[in-house]
């Protein structure tokens, strides 16, 4: 077994996985998995730059993660940075800060590379399951982008599009700098139009409708599952490999879109950092299910982090 540490820094959150990995047996033993909402992508869609306060939040999380990595004695570390840091003019400030704290340079990966990691992390343990038909469509709904990957044992095609829960919220659901509470019909329609255009773009290269099993990743999807199960608190074990029907996703999305901030914040399984962006994320999931005709989504807690961990061995 090799002890590794994988860091995934996205638009909304930064996450860490420390695990023992055995490349021959396909075993991954999780030692520590944690997530911090840092909103690195705050305002990037509008300004093209990473905000100083967003960088400081991210660096604070990195300092915490550096202590955890040292405590576990990880032999190899890989830090992957996604959508927000791809888009920012001042990404060099971000890179320097991460190197100073963690001693490794963040890899600002392409959307296609991000999709490869997500697919491996999400599907490696599904191989051999007779109840899940292939090909899989893995969708990773992030803060700034969504990755679509179709494949069987390996990736057949992939595409990243600039539609995510933070980007859609900041682009369409703000009024005078504050998230609409709740959004208007016109605002919701603008989000839907963006999502549909992104799905058209994805379908140019990825055969979305050929998929037999839809696998959903990341916080928007896992939070929808937690709400669907009416969990008294966020429970990874109950969320991992749960299934949510399209009708239930529609019900939850409609409720989120007409709810107030206080009502969403009162959901016991809701992370405080997702309260204002979850409605847009759920709408992305619903639009995907409607487009591909998926009757249900299989929810995975194993995603890009696990794929990054596998890449280290």
C-alpha positions in Angstrom: 0.0 0.0 0.0 1.1 3.5 -0.8 0.0 6.4 1.4 -1.1 9.3 -0.7 -2.8 12.7 -0.3 -5.0 14.2 -3.0 -6.3 17.8 -3.0 -9.0 19.0 -5.3 -9.4 22.8 -5.3 -12.6 23.9 -7.2 -14.6 27.0 -7.6 -16.7 26.6 -4.4 -14.8 24.1 -2.2 -11.4 22.6 -1.5 -11.2 19.0 -0.5 -8.6 16.6 0.8 -8.3 12.8 0.7 -5.6 10.9 2.5 -5.7 7.2 1.7 -3.7 4.0 1.4 -3.9 2.7 -2.1 -2.9 -0.7 -3.6 -2.7 -0.5 -7.4 -2.7 -4.3 -7.9 -5.7 -5.2 -5.8 -7.7 -2.0 -6.6 -8.1 -1.3 -2.8 -8.3 2.2 -1.5 -8.5 2.6 2.3 -9.6 6.1 3.3 -7.8 7.6 6.2 -9.1 11.2 6.1 -11.6 13.0 3.8 -12.6 16.5 4.4 -14.1 19.5 2.6 -14.0 23.3 3.2 -16.1 25.8 1.4 -13.7 28.6 0.4 -15.6 30.1 -2.6 -12.3 30.6 -4.5 -14.3 31.5 -7.6 -16.0 34.4 -5.9 -16.6 37.1 -8.6 -14.2 35.4 -11.2 -17.0 35.2 -13.8 -17.4 39.0 -13.5 -13.9 40.3 -12.8 -11.6 37.6 -14.3 -9.5 37.7 -11.1 -9.3 35.7 -7.8 -10.4 38.0 -5.0 -7.9 38.6 -2.2 -10.3 37.4 0.5 -11.1 34.2 -1.5 -7.4 33.5 -1.8 -6.9 33.9 2.0 -9.8 31.6 2.7 -8.2 29.0 0.4 -4.7 29.4 1.9 -6.2 29.0 5.4 -7.7 25.6 4.3 -4.4 24.7 2.8 -2.6 25.3 6.1 -5.1 23.0 7.8 -4.6 20.3 5.2 -0.8 20.6 5.3 -1.0 19.6 9.0 -3.3 16.6 8.3 -1.0 15.4 5.5 2.1 15.7 7.8 0.2 13.9 10.6 -0.6 10.9 8.4 2.8 10.8 6.8 1.6 10.7 3.1 4.4 9.7 0.8 3.0 11.5 -2.3 0.9 14.6 -2.7 -1.0 15.9 -5.7 -2.9 19.1 -5.8 -5.3 19.6 -8.7 -6.9 23.0 -9.3 -10.0 23.3 -11.5 -12.3 25.9 -13.1 -11.8 29.1 -11.1 -8.0 29.0 -11.2 -8.1 28.2 -15.0 -10.1 31.4 -15.6 -8.3 33.9 -13.4 -5.7 36.5 -14.6 -3.9 36.4 -11.3 -3.6 32.6 -11.0 0.2 33.0 -10.3 -0.7 34.5 -6.9 -2.7 31.3 -6.2 0.1 29.0 -7.3 2.8 30.8 -5.2 0.6 30.6 -2.1 -0.1 26.8 -2.5 3.6 26.0 -3.1 4.6 28.0 0.0 2.1 26.1 2.2 2.1 22.6 0.8 5.4 22.4 -1.1 3.7 21.1 -4.2 2.6 23.1 -7.3 -1.1 23.1 -8.1 -1.8 21.5 -11.4 -4.3 23.6 -13.3 -5.8 20.8 -15.2 -7.9 20.9 -18.3 -11.6 20.1 -18.2 -10.8 16.8 -20.1 -8.2 15.8 -17.4 -10.7 16.7 -14.7 -13.2 14.5 -16.4 -10.8 11.5 -16.5 -10.1 11.8 -12.8 -13.8 12.0 -12.0 -14.7 9.0 -14.1 -12.0 6.8 -12.5 -12.9 7.8 -9.0 -16.7 7.3 -9.5 -16.7 4.1 -11.5 -13.8 2.0 -10.4 -15.8 0.3 -7.6 -18.9 -0.1 -9.9 -17.2 -2.6 -12.2 -19.0 -6.0 -12.0 -22.3 -4.7 -10.7 -25.0 -6.4 -12.6 -27.7 -3.9 -11.6 -25.9 -1.0 -13.2 -25.8 -1.1 -17.0 -23.0 0.4 -19.1 -22.0 2.7 -20.6 -21.9 5.1 -17.6 -22.5 8.8 -17.9 -20.6 10.5 -15.1 -21.6 14.1 -14.4 -19.5 16.2 -12.0 -21.5 19.4 -11.2 -19.0 21.8 -9.7 -19.1 25.4 -8.8 -17.8 26.8 -12.1 -18.1 24.0 -14.6 -19.7 20.6 -15.2 -17.9 17.6 -16.6 -19.6 15.0 -18.7 -17.9 11.6 -19.3 -19.2 8.6 -21.1 -17.4 5.3 -20.9 -17.4 1.6 -19.9 -14.2 0.5 -18.1 -12.4 3.5 -19.6 -13.4 7.0 -20.8 -14.8 7.0 -24.3 -15.5 10.8 -24.6 -15.6 13.7 -22.2 -16.4 17.4 -22.2 -16.3 20.2 -19.7 -18.7 23.1 -20.0 -18.8 26.4 -18.0 -22.0 25.7 -16.1 -21.8 25.3 -12.3 -23.8 26.1 -9.2 -21.7 29.2 -8.3 -21.3 30.5 -11.9 -25.1 30.2 -12.5 -26.0 31.8 -9.2 -23.6 34.8 -9.7 -24.6 35.2 -13.4 -28.4 35.0 -13.1 -29.7 34.8 -9.5 -28.2 38.0 -8.0 -30.0 41.2 -7.5 -28.0 44.2 -6.2 -25.3 41.8 -5.3 -27.5 39.6 -3.2 -29.0 36.2 -4.1 -32.7 36.6 -4.9 -34.8 35.1 -2.2 -36.5 33.4 -4.0 -35.5 34.0 -7.6 -38.0 35.3 -10.2 -39.4 33.2 -13.1 -37.3 35.3 -15.5 -34.1 34.6 -13.5 -34.8 30.8 -13.4 -35.5 30.8 -17.1 -32.2 32.5 -17.8 -30.4 29.8 -15.8 -32.2 27.1 -17.7 -31.3 28.7 -21.1 -27.6 28.7 -20.1 -27.8 25.1 -19.0 -29.6 23.9 -22.2 -27.0 25.7 -24.3 -24.2 24.0 -22.3 -25.9 20.6 -22.8 -26.1 21.3 -26.6 -22.3 22.0 -26.5 -21.6 18.8 -24.5 -23.6 16.7 -26.9 -21.4 17.8 -29.8 -18.7 15.5 -28.5 -20.2 13.3 -25.8 -23.1 10.9 -26.7 -25.1 11.7 -23.5 -28.2 9.8 -24.6 -26.3 6.5 -25.1 -25.7 6.2 -21.4 -27.5 3.4 -19.5 -26.5 4.6 -16.0 -26.2 8.2 -14.8 -23.7 8.7 -12.0 -23.8 12.1 -10.2 -20.9 13.6 -8.3 -20.1 16.6 -6.1 -21.9 18.7 -3.5 -25.0 19.7 -5.4 -25.9 16.0 -6.2 -25.0 14.7 -2.8 -27.0 17.4 -1.1 -30.1 16.6 -3.2 -29.7 13.0 -2.1 -29.5 14.0 1.5 -32.7 16.1 1.1 -34.4 13.2 -0.7 -33.7 10.9 2.2 -34.7 13.5 4.8 -31.4 12.8 6.6 -31.1 14.3 10.1 -27.5 15.3 9.2 -25.2 14.8 6.3 -24.3 11.1 6.2 -21.7 10.1 3.6 -22.4 6.4 4.1 -26.1 6.7 3.4 -25.6 9.1 0.5 -22.9 7.0 -1.3 -24.5 4.9 -4.0 -28.0 6.1 -3.1 -30.5 6.5 -6.0 -32.8 9.4 -6.5 -35.5 9.4 -9.1 -36.0 12.1 -11.7 -39.4 13.0 -10.2 -37.9 13.4 -6.7 -35.1 15.5 -8.1 -37.8 17.7 -9.8 -39.7 18.1 -6.5 -36.6 19.1 -4.6 -35.4 21.5 -7.3 -38.8 23.2 -7.4 -38.9 23.5 -3.6 -35.3 24.9 -3.6 -36.2 27.5 -6.2 -39.2 28.8 -4.3 -37.6 28.6 -0.9 -36.1 31.4 1.1 -32.5 31.5 2.4 -33.8 30.7 6.0 -35.8 27.7 4.8 -32.8 26.2 2.9 -30.5 26.9 5.8 -32.9 25.0 8.1 -32.4 21.8 6.2 -30.3 19.7 8.6 -28.1 18.1 6.0 -27.3 21.4 4.2 -23.8 22.7 4.4 -23.9 26.5 5.2 -21.7 27.2 2.2 -24.2 25.6 -0.2 -27.4 27.4 1.0 -27.2 30.1 -1.7 -26.0 28.0 -4.6 -27.8 24.7 -4.2 -30.9 25.7 -6.2 -28.8 26.4 -9.3 -26.9 23.1 -8.8 -30.1 21.1 -8.5 -31.4 22.8 -11.6 -28.3 21.6 -13.5 -28.9 18.1 -12.3 -32.6 18.1 -13.3 -31.9 19.5 -16.8 -29.3 16.7 -17.4 -31.7 14.0 -16.3 -34.4 15.4 -18.5 -32.0 15.7 -21.5 -30.7 12.1 -21.3 -34.0 10.5 -20.2 -32.5 9.2 -17.0 -35.1 7.8 -14.6 -32.7 8.0 -11.7 -29.3 9.2 -10.7 -26.8 7.0 -8.8 -25.1 9.3 -6.3 -21.4 8.8 -5.6 -19.3 10.2 -2.8 -16.2 9.0 -4.7 -15.2 11.3 -7.4 -12.2 13.4 -8.6 -10.4 13.1 -5.3 -10.4 9.3 -5.6 -9.3 9.6 -9.2 -6.4 11.8 -8.2 -5.4 9.4 -5.5 -5.3 6.5 -8.0 -3.2 8.6 -10.4 -0.5 8.8 -7.7 0.2 5.0 -7.9 
